[in-house]
Amino acid sequence: MVQFLGSPEALCLIGSVADDSGGVMGGLLIARKVADEAEILTFGVAPACRGAGLGRALLEEAVSVLREAGAKRLFLEVEAGNEPAVKLYRALGAVPVGQRPGYYEHGADAAIFSLAL
């Protein structure tokens, strides 16, 4: 991750949620752009912060920044059984373009999505 974050093509977004202490990191999205394509390298929202729109806000901001940087397409990869993530990707217009069988350590498949920017 350090190598990616040191690259000018990398995008790192951190989402926070207000709490009594002034805020807590609730989500993270790291993407990289190469030529006119981009990919999400890692994306997650803390369990306590899910369902509040933080993931959608992070993804929408990434789409906006990557589009402005000249990316035409964004690739997203997610565990095939992660319905909330799949639903979010589809809601933003992403379409399934492939699958990686047994991709995750515990044997789950990865679903690959593509989003036109």
Secondary structure, 3 states (H helix, E strand, C coil): CHHHHCCCCEEEEEEEECCCCCCEEEEEEEEEEECCEEEEEEEEECHHHCCCCHHHHHHHHHHHHHHHCCCCEEEEEEECCCHHHHHHHHHCCCEEEEEECCCCCCCCCEEEEEEEC
